[in-house]
Amino acid sequence: MLSDLGNDLGQAANPGYLMRKYPWLTLSASAVAGFAATAALVPSKEQQALRKLAKIEAALNPAPPPRKKDDEDESSAESAKDYKSRRTSFTRTILGEVIKAVQPAILSMLTAGVTAKVAKPTEEEMQAAAAAEDAGVPPHN
């Protein structure tokens, strides 16, 4: 009786035997097992997008460097330097933004000046155009 139980368990664990005896049950069980494994191991598109966003956010907002805790004199001097450097960088940032805002206007003024100087006809060209207009000849461009 114990040997029969061992044989039955051996055949039950044999996938070839189960496939021959119960083909549809074995096929459906393997499909369900594959689906469950895929659902457990492969992240969804939403999870993938959230991971990408977290990486982008971490890259854009890095953690501040740790502060050193040395003597009080050094830390106060460092904090004064930090304040001064931040003030300078803030001023530079504002100045940079002003330059960026004014740059298109300056470029358009320069372009208009150069174009007007190049496009200005000479006195002879203006007289020839006036004479051609009096004669009824259309001007050529």
Backbone as CSV, one residue per row, in Angstrom:
resi,resn,N_x,N_y,N_z,CA_x,CA_y,CA_z,C_x,C_y,C_z
1,MET,0.819,-1.180,0.000,0.000,0.000,0.000,0.870,1.254,0.000
2,LEU,1.940,1.268,0.782,2.830,2.420,0.815,3.551,2.576,-0.517
3,SER,3.897,1.486,-1.162,4.556,1.556,-2.472,3.588,2.079,-3.525
4,ASP,2.291,1.735,-3.427,1.293,2.266,-4.369,1.156,3.786,-4.210
5,LEU,1.185,4.235,-2.982,1.099,5.679,-2.724,2.313,6.396,-3.320
6,GLY,3.480,5.812,-3.183,4.703,6.394,-3.764,4.624,6.441,-5.272
7,ASN,4.099,5.378,-5.894,3.927,5.368,-7.360,2.945,6.442,-7.812
8,ASP,1.814,6.541,-7.109,0.799,7.539,-7.482,1.356,8.960,-7.367
9,LEU,2.114,9.215,-6.305,2.707,10.553,-6.159,3.744,10.807,-7.239
10,GLY,4.504,9.775,-7.595,5.503,9.919,-8.660,4.842,10.220,-9.994
11,GLN,3.725,9.571,-10.291,3.007,9.828,-11.552,2.318,11.185,-11.513
12,ALA,1.826,11.597,-10.361,1.153,12.889,-10.252,2.143,14.031,-10.459
13,ALA,3.402,13.827,-10.075,4.399,14.866,-10.255,5.025,14.817,-11.644
14,ASN,4.739,13.802,-12.440,5.284,13.657,-13.782,4.432,14.456,-14.768
15,PRO,4.954,15.544,-15.377,4.137,16.349,-16.281,3.754,15.594,-17.558
16,GLY,4.607,14.687,-18.009,4.278,13.929,-19.222,3.052,13.049,-18.999
17,TYR,2.997,12.391,-17.853,1.848,11.542,-17.525,0.574,12.390,-17.427
18,LEU,0.677,13.551,-16.711,-0.500,14.416,-16.574,-0.951,14.960,-17.929
19,MET,-0.012,15.269,-18.805,-0.369,15.808,-20.118,-1.095,14.748,-20.953
20,ARG,-0.670,13.496,-20.854,-1.351,12.435,-21.612,-2.725,12.146,-21.043
21,LYS,-2.839,12.151,-19.723,-4.104,11.776,-19.112,-5.103,12.925,-19.091
22,TYR,-4.645,14.145,-18.801,-5.543,15.320,-18.724,-4.959,16.461,-19.566
23,PRO,-5.054,16.436,-20.877,-4.392,17.459,-21.710,-4.975,18.866,-21.510
24,TRP,-6.291,18.983,-21.478,-6.893,20.324,-21.360,-6.681,20.921,-19.973
25,LEU,-6.753,20.096,-18.976,-6.523,20.574,-17.624,-5.080,21.029,-17.452
26,THR,-4.146,20.266,-17.998,-2.735,20.629,-17.906,-2.448,21.911,-18.676
27,LEU,-3.039,22.061,-19.869,-2.845,23.259,-20.685,-3.404,24.498,-19.982
28,SER,-4.607,24.391,-19.442,-5.207,25.545,-18.769,-4.445,25.885,-17.484
29,ALA,-3.990,24.862,-16.749,-3.229,25.120,-15.527,-1.906,25.811,-15.846
30,SER,-1.240,25.402,-16.914,0.027,26.055,-17.266,-0.215,27.481,-17.767
31,ALA,-1.339,27.732,-18.461,-1.659,29.091,-18.907,-1.924,30.003,-17.705
32,VAL,-2.672,29.499,-16.738,-2.956,30.290,-15.536,-1.665,30.547,-14.759
33,ALA,-0.816,29.541,-14.646,0.446,29.718,-13.927,1.342,30.730,-14.644
34,GLY,1.376,30.686,-15.967,2.167,31.658,-16.738,1.634,33.066,-16.582
35,PHE,0.311,33.212,-16.623,-0.289,34.533,-16.441,0.007,35.081,-15.051
36,ALA,-0.111,34.231,-14.035,0.144,34.674,-12.663,1.604,35.067,-12.479
37,ALA,2.522,34.301,-13.056,3.945,34.630,-12.948,4.253,35.938,-13.657
38,THR,3.659,36.147,-14.827,3.881,37.391,-15.569,3.317,38.581,-14.807
39,ALA,2.138,38.434,-14.263,1.523,39.532,-13.514,2.335,39.864,-12.267
40,ALA,2.967,38.858,-11.674,3.737,39.105,-10.458,5.115,39.689,-10.756
41,LEU,5.739,39.290,-11.857,7.121,39.680,-12.121,7.264,40.911,-13.005
42,VAL,6.380,41.109,-13.990,6.504,42.220,-14.930,5.682,43.401,-14.411
43,PRO,6.326,44.570,-14.237,5.570,45.722,-13.742,4.628,46.267,-14.818
44,SER,3.529,46.849,-14.368,2.570,47.411,-15.310,3.139,48.680,-15.923
45,LYS,2.481,49.169,-16.966,2.943,50.395,-17.623,2.901,51.566,-16.647
46,GLU,1.899,51.592,-15.801,1.787,52.669,-14.814,2.951,52.620,-13.834
47,GLN,3.310,51.417,-13.374,4.438,51.281,-12.452,5.747,51.687,-13.133
48,GLN,5.901,51.306,-14.410,7.105,51.687,-15.142,7.188,53.202,-15.282
49,ALA,6.047,53.843,-15.607,6.026,55.299,-15.758,6.332,55.980,-14.427
50,LEU,5.794,55.444,-13.326,6.071,56.027,-12.017,7.547,55.902,-11.649
51,ARG,8.167,54.780,-11.995,9.590,54.610,-11.719,10.422,55.606,-12.528
52,LYS,10.052,55.796,-13.810,10.769,56.765,-14.642,10.629,58.166,-14.070
53,LEU,9.412,58.529,-13.659,9.196,59.857,-13.083,9.997,60.045,-11.798
54,ALA,10.071,58.996,-10.997,10.845,59.091,-9.753,12.325,59.290,-10.062
55,LYS,12.846,58.613,-11.075,14.249,58.782,-11.456,14.496,60.195,-11.986
56,ILE,13.570,60.703,-12.802,13.718,62.057,-13.342,13.681,63.078,-12.216
57,GLU,12.745,62.897,-11.279,12.636,63.829,-10.157,13.885,63.794,-9.296
58,ALA,14.438,62.606,-9.087,15.660,62.501,-8.296,16.828,63.168,-9.015
59,ALA,16.851,63.076,-10.355,17.931,63.712,-11.111,17.793,65.229,-11.102
60,LEU,16.557,65.726,-11.149,16.343,67.172,-11.168,16.500,67.812,-9.792
61,ASN,16.180,67.081,-8.749,16.247,67.615,-7.387,17.185,66.757,-6.538
62,PRO,18.494,66.906,-6.733,19.411,66.083,-5.934,19.390,66.504,-4.473
63,ALA,19.745,65.589,-3.632,19.780,65.871,-2.189,20.900,66.863,-1.910
64,PRO,20.676,67.803,-0.994,21.736,68.768,-0.679,22.912,68.068,-0.009
65,PRO,24.110,68.595,-0.219,25.274,67.947,0.401,25.209,68.082,1.912
66,PRO,25.713,67.098,2.636,25.661,67.159,4.101,26.566,68.282,4.617
67,ARG,26.105,68.942,5.660,26.877,70.040,6.247,27.894,69.474,7.227
68,LYS,29.052,70.110,7.233,30.094,69.704,8.173,29.843,70.389,9.504
69,LYS,30.084,69.666,10.599,29.920,70.242,11.929,31.303,70.378,12.563
70,ASP,32.001,71.456,12.193,33.316,71.743,12.762,33.160,72.811,13.829
71,ASP,34.146,73.634,13.971,34.099,74.712,14.955,33.024,75.716,14.584
72,GLU,32.544,76.450,15.570,31.499,77.455,15.346,32.005,78.579,14.456
73,ASP,33.273,78.979,14.603,33.825,80.074,13.814,33.835,79.728,12.337
74,GLU,34.266,78.517,12.028,34.309,78.089,10.629,32.915,78.004,10.034
75,SER,31.954,77.500,10.819,30.601,77.354,10.283,29.968,78.713,10.026
76,SER,30.222,79.711,10.910,29.659,81.038,10.673,30.319,81.693,9.469
77,ALA,31.623,81.475,9.291,32.309,82.025,8.121,31.792,81.361,6.850
78,GLU,31.586,80.039,6.915,31.046,79.336,5.757,29.640,79.804,5.431
79,SER,28.821,80.021,6.460,27.455,80.455,6.193,27.448,81.846,5.577
80,ALA,28.389,82.721,5.989,28.485,84.047,5.374,28.903,83.927,3.917
81,LYS,29.839,83.010,3.631,30.248,82.790,2.237,29.095,82.221,1.428
82,ASP,28.360,81.273,2.018,27.205,80.703,1.327,26.184,81.773,0.993
83,TYR,25.922,82.661,1.977,24.953,83.729,1.747,25.427,84.647,0.625
84,LYS,26.709,84.983,0.664,27.255,85.872,-0.347,27.203,85.221,-1.728
85,SER,27.557,83.933,-1.805,27.541,83.253,-3.102,26.111,83.098,-3.620
86,ARG,25.164,82.855,-2.727,23.776,82.757,-3.171,23.270,84.095,-3.663
87,ARG,23.659,85.173,-2.985,23.228,86.495,-3.394,23.794,86.825,-4.773
88,THR,25.049,86.476,-4.978,25.674,86.720,-6.274,24.991,85.884,-7.349
89,SER,24.726,84.631,-7.053,24.100,83.786,-8.065,22.675,84.254,-8.343
90,PHE,21.988,84.765,-7.323,20.645,85.286,-7.548,20.710,86.513,-8.454
91,THR,21.668,87.406,-8.183,21.832,88.596,-9.014,22.197,88.210,-10.439
92,ARG,23.093,87.254,-10.570,23.468,86.792,-11.912,22.271,86.178,-12.629
93,THR,21.458,85.465,-11.903,20.277,84.863,-12.511,19.323,85.931,-13.024
94,ILE,19.070,86.939,-12.214,18.177,88.023,-12.628,18.757,88.750,-13.841
95,LEU,20.050,89.055,-13.794,20.698,89.745,-14.905,20.642,88.893,-16.174
96,GLY,20.860,87.612,-16.033,20.775,86.716,-17.188,19.382,86.702,-17.801
97,GLU,18.359,86.694,-16.956,16.982,86.704,-17.464,16.661,88.016,-18.171
98,VAL,17.158,89.132,-17.640,16.933,90.431,-18.290,17.602,90.454,-19.662
99,ILE,18.818,89.942,-19.732,19.523,89.907,-21.020,18.774,89.019,-22.005
100,LYS,18.278,87.885,-21.538,17.509,87.003,-22.427,16.249,87.680,-22.931
101,ALA,15.622,88.507,-22.079,14.386,89.185,-22.481,14.668,90.306,-23.476
102,VAL,15.793,91.008,-23.335,16.107,92.151,-24.195,16.789,91.713,-25.490
103,GLN,17.392,90.556,-25.509,18.166,90.087,-26.657,17.371,90.091,-27.966
104,PRO,16.131,89.595,-28.028,15.407,89.632,-29.305,15.177,91.053,-29.824
105,ALA,14.913,91.999,-28.929,14.694,93.381,-29.367,15.976,93.970,-29.941
106,ILE,17.103,93.707,-29.307,18.380,94.223,-29.807,18.709,93.609,-31.158
107,LEU,18.509,92.314,-31.289,18.790,91.655,-32.567,17.884,92.173,-33.681
108,SER,16.615,92.409,-33.381,15.720,92.912,-34.430,16.093,94.332,-34.833
109,MET,16.545,95.166,-33.872,16.988,96.521,-34.227,18.228,96.466,-35.114
110,LEU,19.181,95.615,-34.782,20.382,95.477,-35.611,20.041,94.961,-37.005
111,THR,19.155,93.979,-37.070,18.755,93.433,-38.360,18.041,94.483,-39.202
112,ALA,17.165,95.250,-38.583,16.447,96.302,-39.315,17.416,97.360,-39.822
113,GLY,18.394,97.738,-39.026,19.372,98.738,-39.454,20.206,98.257,-40.618
114,VAL,20.673,97.017,-40.549,21.482,96.464,-41.641,20.645,96.313,-42.899
115,THR,19.418,95.842,-42.758,18.548,95.646,-43.913,18.207,96.985,-44.564
116,ALA,17.942,98.009,-43.783,17.617,99.325,-44.346,18.810,99.907,-45.080
117,LYS,20.003,99.713,-44.576,21.187,100.247,-45.230,21.456,99.522,-46.539
118,VAL,21.260,98.216,-46.557,21.493,97.427,-47.764,20.406,97.698,-48.790
119,ALA,19.176,97.862,-48.359,18.062,98.012,-49.289,17.882,99.450,-49.786
120,LYS,18.613,100.399,-49.239,18.451,101.793,-49.648,18.996,101.967,-51.070
121,PRO,18.129,102.423,-52.015,18.597,102.597,-53.409,19.469,103.859,-53.538
122,THR,20.342,103.826,-54.519,21.189,104.991,-54.778,20.372,106.053,-55.507
123,GLU,20.944,107.238,-55.624,20.266,108.358,-56.295,20.019,108.041,-57.765
124,GLU,20.989,107.405,-58.445,20.834,107.055,-59.866,19.701,106.045,-60.051
125,GLU,19.607,105.058,-59.133,18.533,104.064,-59.240,17.167,104.708,-59.066
126,MET,17.067,105.696,-58.159,15.782,106.372,-57.958,15.407,107.196,-59.181
127,GLN,16.373,107.871,-59.834,16.095,108.664,-61.039,15.706,107.761,-62.192
128,ALA,16.371,106.610,-62.324,16.044,105.684,-63.399,14.653,105.112,-63.207
129,ALA,14.271,104.823,-61.958,12.938,104.285,-61.684,11.880,105.342,-61.970
130,ALA,12.154,106.605,-61.625,11.198,107.686,-61.897,11.045,107.904,-63.391
131,ALA,12.145,107.839,-64.148,12.081,108.019,-65.602,11.322,106.869,-66.249
132,ALA,11.536,105.659,-65.773,10.832,104.497,-66.336,9.353,104.579,-66.031
133,GLU,9.010,105.096,-64.874,7.599,105.224,-64.511,6.927,106.283,-65.382
134,ASP,7.622,107.379,-65.667,7.084,108.422,-66.547,6.889,107.888,-67.955
135,ALA,7.771,107.026,-68.413,7.686,106.458,-69.759,6.662,105.335,-69.852
136,GLY,6.161,104.867,-68.738,5.172,103.795,-68.732,5.750,102.417,-68.768
137,VAL,7.049,102.274,-68.519,7.711,100.972,-68.486,7.622,100.437,-67.060
138,PRO,7.153,99.203,-66.892,7.075,98.661,-65.530,8.479,98.451,-64.956
139,PRO,8.655,98.742,-63.683,9.999,98.565,-63.071,10.338,97.078,-62.936
140,HIS,11.610,96.764,-63.062,12.051,95.376,-62.874,12.707,95.229,-61.527
141,ASN,12.503,94.055,-60.935,13.093,93.803,-59.613,14.166,92.793,-59.702
